[in-house]
Amino acid sequence: MRAAANLERVRGDIKAAAAVAGRDFQRITIVAVTKTVPPAVIKEAVESGLSDLGENRVQELLEKMPGLPGNIRWHFIGRLQTNKVKAVIGRVHLIHSLDRWALAEEIQRRAAEQDRRVPVLVQLNVAGETTKQGLAVNEAADFVREVSKLTALQVCGLMTIAPMVGNAEEVRPVFRELRLVAENLHKMQVPGVTMKYLSMGMSNDYRVAVEEGANLLRLGTVLFGVRA
């Protein structure tokens, strides 16, 4: 029952971090990252109360979905290739990684074929790392305006991946900047666009992310241990 015990500890951490920031911890959702996690372990976590699962790879998502409860909210959190868009439309609750116009156009095309509207988060590369995907902060406003014109997409917030560092305090400015960008986008009042979600914070920095406003935490190692 390691996953269950880890989940209980993580929830305690989230509650404490939310208290520091004067936030309601119940408004913060754990998205359990199940990359390479065996189905039996995932089921244990779901039975312990997890309802949101995140996958980085489309093939792994498709393989796991049939063997797990149908009421799970699946999130796609990895880089989405345009040739895989059709496979995730209608299967995931939220796409966290809209990072380029070509992807937006393909989601529009495939979703329109199914008469669906797809909730997405715009991925920003706040830290400007060359190894990470995502738009630059100064590109966010124009990109969101253009995506808002695509009738089959709904922008619901922002996502970022902070640099891997030894001390989570070092990435606090990254999370703070994403929150400020979201606040500015909210003030723009772009039709059809909301800043409902801030997807930021992973196993090594989620406490700081909570203090800075995250409400979707993408957690893998801290729940399931180190995986291959």
NORWO-V407030 format. One record per residue. N is the residue number from 1. RES is the residue in one letter. PHI is phi in whole degrees, 0 to 359 (* if undefined). OMEGA is omega in whole degrees, -180 to 180 (999 if undefined). Layout:
n=N res=RES phi=PHI omega=OMEGA
n=N res=RES phi=PHI omega=OMEGA
//
This chain:
n=1 res=M phi=* omega=-176
n=2 res=R phi=298 omega=-178
n=3 res=A phi=298 omega=179
n=4 res=A phi=296 omega=179
n=5 res=A phi=295 omega=179
n=6 res=N phi=297 omega=180
n=7 res=L phi=298 omega=179
n=8 res=E phi=299 omega=179
n=9 res=R phi=294 omega=-180
n=10 res=V phi=296 omega=178
n=11 res=R phi=299 omega=176
n=12 res=G phi=297 omega=177
n=13 res=D phi=298 omega=-179
n=14 res=I phi=296 omega=180
n=15 res=K phi=299 omega=-180
n=16 res=A phi=293 omega=-180
n=17 res=A phi=294 omega=178
n=18 res=A phi=295 omega=179
n=19 res=A phi=297 omega=178
n=20 res=V phi=301 omega=-177
n=21 res=A phi=270 omega=-178
n=22 res=G phi=69 omega=-178
n=23 res=R phi=251 omega=175
n=24 res=D phi=273 omega=-176
n=25 res=F phi=297 omega=-179
n=26 res=Q phi=288 omega=178
n=27 res=R phi=268 omega=-178
n=28 res=I phi=252 omega=-175
n=29 res=T phi=252 omega=172
n=30 res=I phi=274 omega=170
n=31 res=V phi=257 omega=-176
n=32 res=A phi=285 omega=-178
n=33 res=V phi=277 omega=-170
n=34 res=T phi=256 omega=177
n=35 res=K phi=306 omega=180
n=36 res=T phi=65 omega=179
n=37 res=V phi=279 omega=-180
n=38 res=P phi=298 omega=-179
n=39 res=P phi=305 omega=-179
n=40 res=A phi=298 omega=179
n=41 res=V phi=289 omega=178
n=42 res=I phi=298 omega=180
n=43 res=K phi=299 omega=178
n=44 res=E phi=300 omega=180
n=45 res=A phi=295 omega=179
n=46 res=V phi=296 omega=178
n=47 res=E phi=295 omega=178
n=48 res=S phi=274 omega=174
n=49 res=G phi=118 omega=177
n=50 res=L phi=286 omega=180
n=51 res=S phi=238 omega=-178
n=52 res=D phi=239 omega=-179
n=53 res=L phi=237 omega=-179
n=54 res=G phi=238 omega=177
n=55 res=E phi=236 omega=179
n=56 res=N phi=267 omega=-173
n=57 res=R phi=236 omega=-177
n=58 res=V phi=297 omega=-177
n=59 res=Q phi=299 omega=180
n=60 res=E phi=292 omega=176
n=61 res=L phi=302 omega=-177
n=62 res=L phi=294 omega=179
n=63 res=E phi=288 omega=-174
n=64 res=K phi=275 omega=-173
n=65 res=M phi=306 omega=-175
n=66 res=P phi=297 omega=-177
n=67 res=G phi=268 omega=-178
n=68 res=L phi=238 omega=-176
n=69 res=P phi=306 omega=-176
n=70 res=G phi=287 omega=-178
n=71 res=N phi=268 omega=176
n=72 res=I phi=292 omega=173
n=73 res=R phi=267 omega=-180
n=74 res=W phi=269 omega=177
n=75 res=H phi=241 omega=172
n=76 res=F phi=261 omega=-170
n=77 res=I phi=243 omega=-180
n=78 res=G phi=265 omega=177
n=79 res=R phi=290 omega=-175
n=80 res=L phi=262 omega=177
n=81 res=Q phi=284 omega=-177
n=82 res=T phi=298 omega=-179
n=83 res=N phi=284 omega=178
n=84 res=K phi=250 omega=-176
n=85 res=V phi=300 omega=-177
n=86 res=K phi=305 omega=-176
n=87 res=A phi=287 omega=-177
n=88 res=V phi=259 omega=180
n=89 res=I phi=300 omega=180
n=90 res=G phi=84 omega=-179
n=91 res=R phi=253 omega=-177
n=92 res=V phi=243 omega=180
n=93 res=H phi=286 omega=-174
n=94 res=L phi=202 omega=172
n=95 res=I phi=262 omega=-175
n=96 res=H phi=273 omega=-161
n=97 res=S phi=235 omega=173
n=98 res=L phi=284 omega=-170
n=99 res=D phi=233 omega=-178
n=100 res=R phi=195 omega=-175
n=101 res=W phi=294 omega=-179
n=102 res=A phi=300 omega=178
n=103 res=L phi=291 omega=178
n=104 res=A phi=300 omega=180
n=105 res=E phi=296 omega=-179
n=106 res=E phi=289 omega=175
n=107 res=I phi=298 omega=178
n=108 res=Q phi=303 omega=-177
n=109 res=R phi=296 omega=-176
n=110 res=R phi=288 omega=180
n=111 res=A phi=291 omega=179
n=112 res=A phi=296 omega=177
n=113 res=E phi=299 omega=-179
n=114 res=Q phi=259 omega=-178
n=115 res=D phi=54 omega=180
n=116 res=R phi=240 omega=170
n=117 res=R phi=243 omega=-171
n=118 res=V phi=256 omega=175
n=119 res=P phi=286 omega=-178
n=120 res=V phi=222 omega=168
n=121 res=L phi=247 omega=176
n=122 res=V phi=274 omega=-179
n=123 res=Q phi=271 omega=177
n=124 res=L phi=248 omega=175
n=125 res=N phi=264 omega=-173
n=126 res=V phi=300 omega=-176
n=127 res=A phi=280 omega=179
n=128 res=G phi=69 omega=-180
n=129 res=E phi=286 omega=-179
n=130 res=T phi=289 omega=-179
n=131 res=T phi=272 omega=-177
n=132 res=K phi=248 omega=176
n=133 res=Q phi=275 omega=175
n=134 res=G phi=123 omega=179
n=135 res=L phi=282 omega=172
n=136 res=A phi=289 omega=-179
n=137 res=V phi=304 omega=-177
n=138 res=N phi=286 omega=176
n=139 res=E phi=264 omega=-169
n=140 res=A phi=298 omega=-174
n=141 res=A phi=297 omega=-179
n=142 res=D phi=296 omega=-179
n=143 res=F phi=296 omega=-180
n=144 res=V phi=298 omega=177
n=145 res=R phi=301 omega=-179
n=146 res=E phi=291 omega=180
n=147 res=V phi=296 omega=-179
n=148 res=S phi=298 omega=180
n=149 res=K phi=277 omega=179
n=150 res=L phi=273 omega=-169
n=151 res=T phi=291 omega=-177
n=152 res=A phi=262 omega=177
n=153 res=L phi=244 omega=172
n=154 res=Q phi=231 omega=177
n=155 res=V phi=284 omega=-175
n=156 res=C phi=245 omega=-180
n=157 res=G phi=151 omega=-174
n=158 res=L phi=230 omega=175
n=159 res=M phi=224 omega=170
n=160 res=T phi=213 omega=174
n=161 res=I phi=243 omega=-179
n=162 res=A phi=281 omega=175
n=163 res=P phi=300 omega=175
n=164 res=M phi=280 omega=-178
n=165 res=V phi=226 omega=179
n=166 res=G phi=285 omega=-178
n=167 res=N phi=241 omega=-175
n=168 res=A phi=300 omega=179
n=169 res=E phi=300 omega=-179
n=170 res=E phi=294 omega=-178
n=171 res=V phi=258 omega=177
n=172 res=R phi=305 omega=179
n=173 res=P phi=300 omega=178
n=174 res=V phi=295 omega=-179
n=175 res=F phi=294 omega=-180
n=176 res=R phi=296 omega=-179
n=177 res=E phi=294 omega=178
n=178 res=L phi=299 omega=179
n=179 res=R phi=297 omega=180
n=180 res=L phi=293 omega=176
n=181 res=V phi=298 omega=179
n=182 res=A phi=298 omega=179
n=183 res=E phi=296 omega=179
n=184 res=N phi=293 omega=178
n=185 res=L phi=294 omega=177
n=186 res=H phi=299 omega=-180
n=187 res=K phi=294 omega=179
n=188 res=M phi=291 omega=179
n=189 res=Q phi=52 omega=177
n=190 res=V phi=289 omega=-178
n=191 res=P phi=304 omega=177
n=192 res=G phi=81 omega=-178
n=193 res=V phi=254 omega=173
n=194 res=T phi=236 omega=173
n=195 res=M phi=246 omega=-177
n=196 res=K phi=294 omega=-173
n=197 res=Y phi=240 omega=166
n=198 res=L phi=240 omega=-180
n=199 res=S phi=265 omega=180
n=200 res=M phi=203 omega=-178
n=201 res=G phi=105 omega=178
n=202 res=M phi=232 omega=-170
n=203 res=S phi=301 omega=-175
n=204 res=N phi=269 omega=-173
n=205 res=D phi=216 omega=-172
n=206 res=Y phi=292 omega=180
n=207 res=R phi=295 omega=178
n=208 res=V phi=296 omega=179
n=209 res=A phi=299 omega=178
n=210 res=V phi=298 omega=-180
n=211 res=E phi=298 omega=-178
n=212 res=E phi=262 omega=171
n=213 res=G phi=115 omega=179
n=214 res=A phi=299 omega=171
n=215 res=N phi=233 omega=168
n=216 res=L phi=232 omega=-180
n=217 res=L phi=249 omega=-178
n=218 res=R phi=263 omega=-170
n=219 res=L phi=242 omega=178
n=220 res=G phi=237 omega=-174
n=221 res=T phi=303 omega=-177
n=222 res=V phi=293 omega=177
n=223 res=L phi=264 omega=-170
n=224 res=F phi=248 omega=-177
n=225 res=G phi=85 omega=-180
n=226 res=V phi=289 omega=-179
n=227 res=R phi=244 omega=-180
n=228 res=A phi=290 omega=999
//
